[in-house]
Amino acid sequence: MTTRPEKPILVAGGGIGGLAAALGLARAGFAVTVLERAAALGEIGAGIQLGPNAFQAFDHLGIGDAARAMAVYVDQLRLMDALTAEDIATIDVTEPFRRRFGNPYAVVHRGDLHGVFLRACEADPRITLRTGCAVVDYEQDGRAVTALLKSGERVEGSVLIGADGLWSRIRARVVGDGPPRVTGHTTYRSVIPTEMMPEDLRWNAATLWAGPKCHIVHYPLSGWKQFNLVVTYHNDAPEPVAGLPVEEEEVMRGFQHVHPKAQSIIRHGRDWKLWVLCDRDPTEKWVDGRVALLGDAAHPTLQYLAQGACMAMEDGVCLAQEMAARPGEAEAALEAYRRRRVLRTARVQLQSRAVGDHIYHPNGAHAALRNSIMSAKSRDEWYDAIAWLYGETGLGDAPAEARVAAVA
């Protein structure tokens, strides 16, 4: 497909969401310029979980084979009681799950996934990647939009997509809702060699230990060379913090009350870093003329449904579909994109909050009720409960050849 004869679409932000949008738009024939504020394109963080909806997005974006090749396919989603070290519930994500949802469940290192997107974008002549380009504002006149960079440079395009994350400068103009909401939940992250993980906990599962005001997550990464450790404590932290190195003693402070087996996971962590979690309330205002928001700039969510990156990738696919369906009608295309995405992403935002409060962090009778309800569910009842998330994306079918590969 040839490049469409118009100014390039500008994408502010070169994270997973921004590159997904760029790749989808380029595959639809648009020229795209990605404006990334950092000096180099890359991703911080460690592991992320990929539901079947992520693989559907990969196939739409033409990177299904590359994404599948670097993922680790877990057999279970496993929920443990952090106080007793007993199983609460297990969801089978092997062949029955794949037959139900058409795609697998996997885990991957965030940097590895970003690399798949980056290589695909670098290989596409319709995509221009620029670093050191912090977009701080924009202007538009009904025919074009101009991104205003911190350096003073002005970059003109047909459309501007704000994929610039939780602290989006584009959102500040489009929505104007101030700083993000600080949740008071602090997350500590570590990645360790597999041989350092206690042998009796080296499960091929995405495992979560739920305890009063805290939880622990672990799963294998990078061909089982590493384990991702993520522990979260509801400690009423008052201010946003991102990537601050901390000692093990600080991490353990929120887990003195859990079972020694759960504590042992934390004691094997190394080089811990902390983030104070933030999100925002859902909003219907994603679009301002020829400017639209995407990913965390539009709908920042807590990690408790493991859907932040997945929603951003879905956004990129949907945006490309609507832009391709309405050539020459940029404002109408952006509004159609917003309408298709706003309710699904709002549900993810609000249910992520609810999961943190009512499934991962309760105590006493509340936790006992959780255990009773969740342990009683059958496999098919679990599949029915999560069908809205994994099976009802609204993106339509991926190319036939990709769908065959997905379930082979």
PLY file of the C-alpha trace (Angstrom):
ply
format ascii 1.0
element vertex 408
property float x
property float y
property float z
element edge 407
property int vertex1
property int vertex2
end_header
0.00 0.00 0.00
1.36 3.43 -0.91
1.68 6.31 1.50
-1.40 8.54 1.57
-0.85 12.01 0.04
-1.12 14.17 3.15
0.94 15.52 6.02
2.22 12.82 8.38
0.31 11.76 11.44
2.27 12.83 14.52
2.52 10.49 17.51
3.80 12.00 20.75
5.44 9.15 22.65
7.52 6.17 21.60
6.40 3.60 24.17
4.46 0.45 23.35
1.23 2.37 22.73
2.83 5.01 20.55
4.68 2.47 18.43
1.55 0.30 18.12
-0.33 3.31 16.79
2.50 4.17 14.40
2.69 0.62 13.09
-1.07 0.30 12.63
-1.31 3.63 10.83
1.65 2.85 8.60
0.14 -0.50 7.64
-2.99 1.43 6.65
-0.86 3.57 4.31
-0.28 6.69 6.40
3.06 8.43 6.88
3.80 8.68 10.60
6.32 10.67 12.63
6.93 9.51 16.20
8.18 12.22 18.55
9.79 10.70 21.66
10.98 12.93 24.51
13.81 10.63 25.65
17.22 10.57 24.02
16.74 6.93 23.00
13.77 4.67 22.36
13.33 2.03 25.02
11.12 0.79 27.89
11.70 0.74 31.63
10.17 -1.88 33.90
10.31 -5.64 33.76
7.66 -8.25 33.03
4.16 -7.76 31.70
1.33 -10.20 31.13
-0.30 -10.66 27.74
-3.85 -11.91 27.49
-5.38 -13.27 24.28
-6.50 -9.77 23.33
-2.85 -8.72 23.12
-2.14 -11.46 20.59
-5.15 -10.41 18.55
-3.68 -6.90 18.43
-0.25 -8.28 17.45
-1.80 -10.06 14.48
-3.62 -6.92 13.31
-0.31 -5.07 13.51
1.62 -7.69 11.57
3.97 -8.70 14.39
2.20 -11.84 15.62
5.03 -14.24 14.76
7.73 -12.06 16.32
5.71 -11.51 19.51
4.90 -15.20 19.89
8.55 -16.16 19.43
9.75 -14.19 22.46
6.90 -14.89 24.90
6.81 -17.42 27.75
3.56 -19.40 27.76
2.31 -20.11 31.26
-0.04 -22.98 32.10
-1.99 -21.33 34.89
-3.13 -18.13 36.49
-2.73 -19.02 40.13
-4.14 -17.20 43.17
-2.63 -18.02 46.57
-3.53 -16.94 50.10
-0.48 -15.04 51.38
-1.43 -15.68 55.02
-1.82 -19.48 54.81
0.20 -20.33 51.66
-2.83 -22.30 50.42
-4.27 -22.27 46.92
-7.40 -20.15 46.45
-8.07 -20.65 42.75
-6.38 -21.68 39.52
-7.38 -20.82 35.97
-6.16 -23.25 33.32
-4.72 -21.27 30.36
-3.56 -24.24 28.28
-5.43 -25.75 25.31
-9.02 -25.32 26.63
-8.32 -21.63 27.21
-6.78 -21.21 23.77
-9.74 -22.91 22.11
-12.17 -20.63 23.97
-10.36 -17.36 23.24
-8.41 -18.18 20.07
-5.06 -17.14 21.52
-2.72 -17.98 24.42
-1.87 -16.30 27.70
1.79 -15.36 28.03
4.32 -13.27 29.93
7.15 -11.25 28.46
9.86 -8.79 29.40
8.60 -5.29 28.60
11.89 -4.36 26.95
11.73 -7.42 24.70
8.19 -6.56 23.60
9.10 -2.93 22.96
11.99 -4.20 20.84
9.57 -6.15 18.62
7.59 -2.97 17.97
10.70 -0.87 17.48
12.23 -3.20 14.89
8.96 -3.34 12.96
8.72 0.46 12.96
12.36 0.87 11.92
11.73 -1.47 8.99
8.73 0.49 7.71
9.67 3.37 5.38
6.42 5.19 6.23
7.52 5.66 9.86
9.99 8.32 10.99
11.30 7.92 14.54
12.66 11.01 16.26
14.14 11.14 19.77
14.86 14.11 22.02
11.55 15.64 20.88
9.41 16.48 23.91
5.97 17.68 22.80
4.79 20.34 25.26
1.78 21.80 23.45
0.01 22.02 20.10
-1.81 24.37 17.76
-4.40 23.56 15.09
-6.42 25.40 12.48
-8.95 22.85 11.22
-6.72 21.69 8.34
-3.56 20.65 10.19
-2.04 20.44 13.64
1.37 21.62 14.83
3.25 19.94 17.66
5.22 22.44 19.71
8.45 20.93 21.03
10.34 21.91 24.17
13.27 22.88 21.94
11.12 25.50 20.20
10.78 23.47 17.02
7.35 23.25 15.37
6.37 20.00 13.62
3.31 20.03 11.38
1.06 17.06 10.73
-2.45 16.09 9.75
-3.29 14.64 13.18
-1.58 14.52 16.58
-1.91 11.42 18.77
-1.01 11.94 22.43
0.59 8.66 23.51
2.78 10.40 26.06
1.78 8.47 29.14
0.42 9.12 32.61
1.79 12.68 32.79
0.72 13.54 29.24
1.17 17.15 28.16
-1.35 16.51 25.39
-3.97 15.39 27.92
-3.35 18.56 29.91
-4.74 20.47 26.91
-7.45 18.03 25.84
-8.86 17.17 29.28
-7.24 19.59 31.73
-7.90 17.38 34.77
-4.71 18.12 36.68
-2.24 15.60 38.10
-2.96 11.86 38.33
-4.68 10.31 41.35
-2.18 8.90 43.86
-3.54 5.55 45.08
-1.33 5.04 48.13
-0.27 1.65 46.76
3.50 1.18 46.44
4.89 -1.43 44.04
8.43 -2.85 44.29
9.95 -4.64 41.29
12.86 -7.03 40.87
14.06 -9.47 38.21
16.22 -12.38 39.36
17.97 -15.32 37.65
15.79 -18.44 37.70
18.32 -20.33 39.84
17.78 -17.75 42.63
14.04 -18.44 42.75
13.16 -21.06 45.41
12.94 -24.35 43.54
9.55 -25.27 45.00
8.11 -21.98 43.63
9.40 -22.20 40.07
5.90 -22.66 38.72
4.97 -22.21 35.08
2.26 -19.83 36.16
1.47 -16.18 36.61
1.09 -16.42 40.39
-0.40 -13.90 42.78
-0.30 -14.18 46.58
-3.14 -12.09 48.04
-2.85 -10.74 51.58
-4.16 -7.94 53.80
-3.17 -4.66 52.14
-0.51 -6.43 50.06
0.16 -8.94 47.32
3.07 -10.67 45.58
3.32 -11.61 41.89
5.89 -13.82 40.17
6.32 -15.56 36.82
9.13 -16.73 34.50
10.59 -14.50 31.79
12.96 -14.57 28.82
12.92 -18.28 28.06
12.91 -19.16 31.77
16.23 -17.38 32.30
14.69 -14.99 34.85
11.77 -14.60 37.23
9.83 -11.38 37.48
8.98 -10.35 41.05
6.44 -7.61 41.77
5.21 -6.92 45.30
2.67 -4.28 46.25
1.83 -2.80 49.63
-1.03 -0.43 50.38
0.96 1.91 52.60
-0.87 5.20 51.91
2.14 6.69 50.10
1.24 10.35 49.54
3.34 11.33 46.51
4.12 9.84 43.06
7.48 8.06 42.83
8.90 6.19 39.82
11.87 3.81 39.74
13.51 4.75 43.04
16.10 2.16 44.21
15.32 0.75 47.69
16.78 -1.81 50.08
15.19 -5.16 50.92
14.36 -3.96 54.44
11.98 -1.36 53.06
10.33 -3.88 50.77
9.84 -6.37 53.62
8.22 -3.74 55.84
4.81 -4.32 54.28
5.02 -8.12 54.39
5.85 -8.94 58.00
2.37 -10.41 58.47
2.39 -12.91 55.56
3.38 -16.58 55.52
7.15 -17.36 55.62
6.86 -19.08 52.23
5.55 -15.85 50.71
8.23 -13.85 52.49
10.93 -16.11 51.07
10.05 -14.94 47.57
10.81 -11.35 48.51
14.08 -12.27 50.24
15.41 -13.63 46.95
14.86 -10.31 45.14
17.74 -8.07 44.15
18.09 -4.43 43.11
14.56 -3.49 44.12
12.96 -0.32 42.73
9.71 1.26 43.81
6.81 2.97 42.09
3.88 4.67 43.84
0.88 3.72 41.73
-1.28 6.38 40.12
-4.26 6.35 37.79
-7.00 8.73 36.68
-10.77 8.68 36.63
-12.24 7.66 33.27
-13.12 10.51 30.94
-15.11 10.72 27.72
-13.03 13.66 26.48
-10.26 12.11 24.39
-10.48 14.28 21.30
-9.89 17.94 20.49
-10.37 18.47 16.76
-7.39 16.81 15.10
-5.83 15.73 18.40
-6.61 12.47 20.23
-5.29 10.59 23.25
-4.14 6.96 23.35
-2.96 4.47 25.98
-2.09 5.82 29.42
-2.63 9.37 28.23
-6.29 8.48 27.64
-7.05 5.84 30.26
-4.25 5.20 32.79
-5.12 2.15 34.84
-3.78 0.24 37.81
-1.91 -2.99 37.12
-4.47 -5.30 38.73
-6.01 -6.62 35.50
-2.63 -6.68 33.72
-4.13 -4.69 30.85
-2.25 -1.38 30.55
-0.12 -2.35 27.54
-2.90 -4.52 26.09
-5.36 -1.62 26.07
-2.79 0.66 24.42
-2.20 -1.89 21.67
-5.95 -2.27 21.12
-6.15 1.53 20.88
-3.50 1.53 18.15
-5.36 -1.07 16.09
-8.71 0.70 16.47
-7.24 4.12 15.63
-5.71 2.75 12.43
-8.97 1.08 11.45
-10.99 4.27 11.87
-8.45 6.47 10.10
-8.35 4.04 7.16
-12.16 3.88 6.99
-12.52 7.69 6.77
-9.84 9.04 4.41
-9.77 12.82 4.43
-12.07 12.99 7.47
-9.59 13.08 10.31
-11.84 14.63 12.94
-14.67 12.17 12.23
-12.19 9.27 12.37
-10.83 10.36 15.74
-14.33 10.68 17.15
-15.25 7.21 15.85
-12.10 5.84 17.51
-13.06 7.50 20.79
-16.59 6.10 20.71
-15.33 2.56 20.11
-12.77 2.62 22.90
-14.05 4.76 25.75
-16.44 2.34 27.49
-14.16 -0.69 27.26
-11.19 1.18 28.67
-13.31 2.82 31.40
-14.43 -0.64 32.49
-10.82 -1.78 32.69
-9.88 1.28 34.76
-12.71 0.87 37.25
-12.52 -2.91 37.55
-8.76 -2.72 38.08
-9.40 -0.53 41.11
-12.06 -2.94 42.37
-9.81 -5.98 41.96
-7.11 -4.32 44.06
-9.51 -3.46 46.85
-11.78 -6.51 46.91
-9.69 -9.45 45.63
-5.99 -8.75 46.21
-5.96 -6.79 49.48
-8.88 -7.70 51.79
-8.61 -9.17 55.31
-10.74 -11.15 57.73
-14.27 -12.09 56.70
-13.87 -10.21 53.42
-10.86 -12.37 52.48
-12.64 -15.55 53.63
-15.62 -14.70 51.42
-13.26 -14.08 48.49
-11.64 -17.47 49.02
-14.98 -19.25 49.23
-16.41 -17.68 46.08
-13.30 -17.96 43.95
-12.41 -21.52 44.95
-15.91 -22.70 43.99
-15.73 -21.55 40.35
-15.33 -24.18 37.65
-13.00 -23.74 34.69
-15.86 -22.77 32.38
-17.27 -20.35 34.93
-13.89 -18.63 35.05
-13.79 -18.45 31.26
-17.28 -16.93 31.20
-16.25 -14.36 33.81
-13.27 -13.11 31.79
-14.83 -13.36 28.31
-15.61 -9.64 28.26
-11.92 -8.87 28.57
-10.26 -11.49 26.39
-12.94 -12.38 23.85
-14.91 -9.20 23.20
-12.30 -6.69 22.02
-14.36 -5.16 19.22
-11.33 -5.18 16.89
-12.74 -7.69 14.41
-10.91 -10.65 12.95
-7.19 -10.57 12.43
-5.86 -11.74 9.04
-6.73 -15.38 8.40
-3.14 -16.56 8.19
-2.37 -14.98 11.59
-5.41 -16.63 13.19
-4.28 -20.04 12.00
-0.82 -19.46 13.50
-2.36 -18.28 16.76
-4.10 -21.57 17.56
-1.67 -23.99 15.93
0 1
1 2
2 3
3 4
4 5
5 6
6 7
7 8
8 9
9 10
10 11
11 12
12 13
13 14
14 15
15 16
16 17
17 18
18 19
19 20
20 21
21 22
22 23
23 24
24 25
25 26
26 27
27 28
28 29
29 30
30 31
31 32
32 33
33 34
34 35
35 36
36 37
37 38
38 39
39 40
40 41
41 42
42 43
43 44
44 45
45 46
46 47
47 48
48 49
49 50
50 51
51 52
52 53
53 54
54 55
55 56
56 57
57 58
58 59
59 60
60 61
61 62
62 63
63 64
64 65
65 66
66 67
67 68
68 69
69 70
70 71
71 72
72 73
73 74
74 75
75 76
76 77
77 78
78 79
79 80
80 81
81 82
82 83
83 84
84 85
85 86
86 87
87 88
88 89
89 90
90 91
91 92
92 93
93 94
94 95
95 96
96 97
97 98
98 99
99 100
100 101
101 102
102 103
103 104
104 105
105 106
106 107
107 108
108 109
109 110
110 111
111 112
112 113
113 114
114 115
115 116
116 117
117 118
118 119
119 120
120 121
121 122
122 123
123 124
124 125
125 126
126 127
127 128
128 129
129 130
130 131
131 132
132 133
133 134
134 135
135 136
136 137
137 138
138 139
139 140
140 141
141 142
142 143
143 144
144 145
145 146
146 147
147 148
148 149
149 150
150 151
151 152
152 153
153 154
154 155
155 156
156 157
157 158
158 159
159 160
160 161
161 162
162 163
163 164
164 165
165 166
166 167
167 168
168 169
169 170
170 171
171 172
172 173
173 174
174 175
175 176
176 177
177 178
178 179
179 180
180 181
181 182
182 183
183 184
184 185
185 186
186 187
187 188
188 189
189 190
190 191
191 192
192 193
193 194
194 195
195 196
196 197
197 198
198 199
199 200
200 201
201 202
202 203
203 204
204 205
205 206
206 207
207 208
208 209
209 210
210 211
211 212
212 213
213 214
214 215
215 216
216 217
217 218
218 219
219 220
220 221
221 222
222 223
223 224
224 225
225 226
226 227
227 228
228 229
229 230
230 231
231 232
232 233
233 234
234 235
235 236
236 237
237 238
238 239
239 240
240 241
241 242
242 243
243 244
244 245
245 246
246 247
247 248
248 249
249 250
250 251
251 252
252 253
253 254
254 255
255 256
256 257
257 258
258 259
259 260
260 261
261 262
262 263
263 264
264 265
265 266
266 267
267 268
268 269
269 270
270 271
271 272
272 273
273 274
274 275
275 276
276 277
277 278
278 279
279 280
280 281
281 282
282 283
283 284
284 285
285 286
286 287
287 288
288 289
289 290
290 291
291 292
292 293
293 294
294 295
295 296
296 297
297 298
298 299
299 300
300 301
301 302
302 303
303 304
304 305
305 306
306 307
307 308
308 309
309 310
310 311
311 312
312 313
313 314
314 315
315 316
316 317
317 318
318 319
319 320
320 321
321 322
322 323
323 324
324 325
325 326
326 327
327 328
328 329
329 330
330 331
331 332
332 333
333 334
334 335
335 336
336 337
337 338
338 339
339 340
340 341
341 342
342 343
343 344
344 345
345 346
346 347
347 348
348 349
349 350
350 351
351 352
352 353
353 354
354 355
355 356
356 357
357 358
358 359
359 360
360 361
361 362
362 363
363 364
364 365
365 366
366 367
367 368
368 369
369 370
370 371
371 372
372 373
373 374
374 375
375 376
376 377
377 378
378 379
379 380
380 381
381 382
382 383
383 384
384 385
385 386
386 387
387 388
388 389
389 390
390 391
391 392
392 393
393 394
394 395
395 396
396 397
397 398
398 399
399 400
400 401
401 402
402 403
403 404
404 405
405 406
406 407
